[in-house]
């Protein structure tokens, strides 16, 4: 059996009786300094233990989010009408999607980028199958030629004014002309403009009266507008309510559409008193015409993780565009790749990796405005985007947890003169590599070891310094005593 005396023999910390020790002023001061040093170093070590350390490496993209990449955007085009604005996607694998509408919304805006109404429902890209009639005989001009000087007079005189805005050089306008004139003749015979006056068909040559066409935001030829006379003149600052016609363009279809318009108007009056019953949300042949020539496009698209293009342009399968008049100037409010991070995720990202996130939305707030003149006509704006994925993971108990992921990109923009209709093109190229940021866990045992080293080291160094001071003072006293003797 081990006795207490044998147990005491292994004591590393043998005690010296208190009455055999001697306290000193220098020792007290040094003890206070040592205690403060221990507290300071302990605080620094604790802060270092609580601070997250990360390691960054570049690896082959090992994404788990399938083969598709989401692109979010909010872009304002002050000079591109929502009527023909189309969001298209293509890639090097042959994918080619035109006029994406399911996940894209459009809002008419004024030149100052302010919204002018509710969401603009443009429907599919205008496309007609029966377009015009074959010219069998020389036809006469039956529709009324309208200009800036007489347009308002005719629009106030007739309950419905249907206008064909055209250009003589336009292929589609020339195909429409025979049908339009025959339809005008038929409607004139059935509804005499002088005796009945409920409907009149007119036409505007946009090469002769560009100001009138610009005032009604005409960007594609031919554009058929339906103007109605009613209370909107008083409530909408003198402007008439109007729609765009996108139906078939042969004589039979046009006459049927005109008859539908007239059917809603009482014969005994020349003013619009009833709403056109054919103008239902499901009527694809007629939709509200844009109130302004600007458009804000927002939403998202999903693309494959291969080099491709997102293009915003004026597009139609049954209209012509004057390339010199199309202006794709735009202001980017948002353009990013991948899932949109929540505010909590952004806070976590900044806490772990403060240097990340700066390139998540690099194009935000940038403007690309083209001042129209002869030297700036037919200008396409191209953006070249190099996309790199960053993944942040945490390692705890030998397991790896993905905290969040973010896509960052670099952007280079340029202006290109082209003979084609100008577009705004975003060429994106995802990188096959990704940046992997790993959270490096810290060992608690390492923290305790460092704390012990701090306490023991400071205590030992302070003891050495105290011993040196004490022996030095004793030596000084001995020398003084020797001199006196």
ChimeraX attribute file (.defattr): number of C-alpha atoms within 10 A of each C-alpha:
attribute: neighborCount
match mode: 1-to-1
recipient: residues
	/A:1	3
	/A:2	6
	/A:3	7
	/A:4	8
	/A:5	8
	/A:6	9
	/A:7	9
	/A:8	11
	/A:9	9
	/A:10	9
	/A:11	9
	/A:12	7
	/A:13	7
	/A:14	9
	/A:15	7
	/A:16	8
	/A:17	7
	/A:18	7
	/A:19	6
	/A:20	6
	/A:21	7
	/A:22	7
	/A:23	7
	/A:24	10
	/A:25	8
	/A:26	11
	/A:27	18
	/A:28	12
	/A:29	11
	/A:30	16
	/A:31	16
	/A:32	11
	/A:33	14
	/A:34	19
	/A:35	15
	/A:36	12
	/A:37	16
	/A:38	19
	/A:39	14
	/A:40	13
	/A:41	17
	/A:42	18
	/A:43	13
	/A:44	12
	/A:45	17
	/A:46	15
	/A:47	11
	/A:48	13
	/A:49	16
	/A:50	10
	/A:51	13
	/A:52	14
	/A:53	14
	/A:54	16
	/A:55	10
	/A:56	14
	/A:57	9
	/A:58	11
	/A:59	11
	/A:60	11
	/A:61	16
	/A:62	13
	/A:63	12
	/A:64	6
	/A:65	8
	/A:66	9
	/A:67	11
	/A:68	13
	/A:69	17
	/A:70	16
	/A:71	17
	/A:72	19
	/A:73	19
	/A:74	19
	/A:75	21
	/A:76	27
	/A:77	28
	/A:78	24
	/A:79	22
	/A:80	27
	/A:81	29
	/A:82	27
	/A:83	32
	/A:84	22
	/A:85	22
	/A:86	25
	/A:87	20
	/A:88	19
	/A:89	21
	/A:90	18
	/A:91	19
	/A:92	11
	/A:93	10
	/A:94	8
	/A:95	11
	/A:96	12
	/A:97	12
	/A:98	15
	/A:99	21
	/A:100	17
	/A:101	19
	/A:102	10
	/A:103	11
	/A:104	17
	/A:105	19
	/A:106	24
	/A:107	23
	/A:108	27
	/A:109	25
	/A:110	18
	/A:111	14
	/A:112	9
	/A:113	16
	/A:114	15
	/A:115	16
	/A:116	15
	/A:117	12
	/A:118	9
	/A:119	13
	/A:120	19
	/A:121	17
	/A:122	21
	/A:123	15
	/A:124	15
	/A:125	20
	/A:126	18
	/A:127	14
	/A:128	16
	/A:129	11
	/A:130	13
	/A:131	19
	/A:132	23
	/A:133	17
	/A:134	11
	/A:135	11
	/A:136	7
	/A:137	7
	/A:138	6
	/A:139	12
	/A:140	10
	/A:141	15
	/A:142	18
	/A:143	22
	/A:144	16
	/A:145	15
	/A:146	21
	/A:147	19
	/A:148	14
	/A:149	8
	/A:150	10
	/A:151	16
	/A:152	13
	/A:153	11
	/A:154	15
	/A:155	19
	/A:156	18
	/A:157	17
	/A:158	22
	/A:159	23
	/A:160	27
	/A:161	22
	/A:162	25
	/A:163	26
	/A:164	26
	/A:165	24
	/A:166	26
	/A:167	22
	/A:168	15
	/A:169	12
	/A:170	16
	/A:171	14
	/A:172	19
	/A:173	23
	/A:174	15
	/A:175	18
	/A:176	20
	/A:177	23
	/A:178	24
	/A:179	24
	/A:180	27
	/A:181	21
	/A:182	22
	/A:183	23
	/A:184	25
	/A:185	17
	/A:186	15
	/A:187	21
	/A:188	19
	/A:189	10
	/A:190	12
	/A:191	17
	/A:192	14
	/A:193	16
	/A:194	9
	/A:195	8
	/A:196	15
	/A:197	20
	/A:198	25
	/A:199	27
	/A:200	23
	/A:201	24
	/A:202	23
	/A:203	24
	/A:204	24
	/A:205	18
	/A:206	21
	/A:207	13
	/A:208	12
	/A:209	13
	/A:210	15
	/A:211	13
	/A:212	19
	/A:213	20
	/A:214	13
	/A:215	12
	/A:216	17
	/A:217	20
	/A:218	24
	/A:219	25
	/A:220	23
	/A:221	23
	/A:222	29
	/A:223	25
	/A:224	22
	/A:225	24
	/A:226	23
	/A:227	22
	/A:228	26
	/A:229	21
	/A:230	18
	/A:231	14
	/A:232	14
	/A:233	14
	/A:234	10
	/A:235	10
	/A:236	10
	/A:237	8
	/A:238	10
	/A:239	15
	/A:240	20
	/A:241	17
	/A:242	21
	/A:243	19
	/A:244	19
	/A:245	23
	/A:246	19
	/A:247	20
	/A:248	17
	/A:249	23
	/A:250	23
	/A:251	22
	/A:252	15
	/A:253	17
	/A:254	20
	/A:255	19
	/A:256	11
	/A:257	17
	/A:258	19
	/A:259	14
	/A:260	15
	/A:261	22
	/A:262	18
	/A:263	13
	/A:264	15
	/A:265	20
	/A:266	13
	/A:267	13
	/A:268	9
	/A:269	12
	/A:270	19
	/A:271	20
	/A:272	19
	/A:273	14
	/A:274	10
	/A:275	12
	/A:276	15
	/A:277	10
	/A:278	15
	/A:279	16
	/A:280	10
	/A:281	9
	/A:282	10
	/A:283	11
	/A:284	15
	/A:285	15
	/A:286	20
	/A:287	23
	/A:288	17
	/A:289	25
	/A:290	26
	/A:291	22
	/A:292	25
	/A:293	22
	/A:294	29
	/A:295	31
	/A:296	28
	/A:297	22
	/A:298	18
	/A:299	17
	/A:300	20
	/A:301	20
	/A:302	15
	/A:303	19
	/A:304	17
	/A:305	18
	/A:306	17
	/A:307	18
	/A:308	21
	/A:309	22
	/A:310	20
	/A:311	19
	/A:312	23
	/A:313	23
	/A:314	28
	/A:315	22
	/A:316	19
	/A:317	11
	/A:318	20
	/A:319	21
	/A:320	22
	/A:321	19
	/A:322	16
	/A:323	18
	/A:324	18
	/A:325	16
	/A:326	23
	/A:327	28
	/A:328	27
	/A:329	22
	/A:330	23
	/A:331	20
	/A:332	18
	/A:333	17
	/A:334	17
	/A:335	19
	/A:336	23
	/A:337	24
	/A:338	18
	/A:339	13
	/A:340	16
	/A:341	13
	/A:342	9
	/A:343	9
	/A:344	9
	/A:345	14
	/A:346	16
	/A:347	13
	/A:348	14
	/A:349	20
	/A:350	13
	/A:351	13
	/A:352	18
	/A:353	17
	/A:354	11
	/A:355	10
	/A:356	15
	/A:357	16
	/A:358	10
	/A:359	18
	/A:360	21
	/A:361	20
	/A:362	17
	/A:363	20
	/A:364	17
	/A:365	12
	/A:366	12
	/A:367	14
	/A:368	16
	/A:369	15
	/A:370	16
	/A:371	11
	/A:372	15
	/A:373	9
	/A:374	8
	/A:375	9
	/A:376	15
	/A:377	19
	/A:378	24
	/A:379	26
	/A:380	24
	/A:381	22
	/A:382	18
	/A:383	19
	/A:384	17
	/A:385	21
	/A:386	16
	/A:387	24
	/A:388	22
	/A:389	22
	/A:390	22
	/A:391	20
	/A:392	21
	/A:393	18
	/A:394	17
	/A:395	13
	/A:396	12
	/A:397	6
	/A:398	8
	/A:399	7
	/A:400	12
	/A:401	13
	/A:402	11
	/A:403	14
	/A:404	15
	/A:405	20
	/A:406	22
	/A:407	22
	/A:408	21
	/A:409	22
	/A:410	16
	/A:411	16
	/A:412	11
	/A:413	14
	/A:414	11
	/A:415	15
	/A:416	13
	/A:417	13
	/A:418	14
	/A:419	11
	/A:420	13
	/A:421	20
	/A:422	25
	/A:423	24
	/A:424	23
	/A:425	20
	/A:426	19
	/A:427	20
	/A:428	22
	/A:429	18
	/A:430	21
	/A:431	16
	/A:432	14
	/A:433	15
	/A:434	20
	/A:435	19
	/A:436	21
	/A:437	19
	/A:438	21
	/A:439	21
	/A:440	14
	/A:441	16
	/A:442	15
	/A:443	10
	/A:444	10
	/A:445	9
	/A:446	11
	/A:447	16
	/A:448	13
	/A:449	11
	/A:450	16
	/A:451	18
	/A:452	13
	/A:453	12
	/A:454	19
	/A:455	17
	/A:456	13
	/A:457	13
	/A:458	18
	/A:459	17
	/A:460	13
	/A:461	12
	/A:462	18
	/A:463	16
	/A:464	12
	/A:465	13
	/A:466	19
	/A:467	13
	/A:468	12
	/A:469	14
	/A:470	15
	/A:471	11
	/A:472	12
	/A:473	12
	/A:474	12
	/A:475	12
	/A:476	11
	/A:477	11
	/A:478	12
	/A:479	11
	/A:480	11
	/A:481	10
	/A:482	8
	/A:483	7
	/A:484	7
	/A:485	5
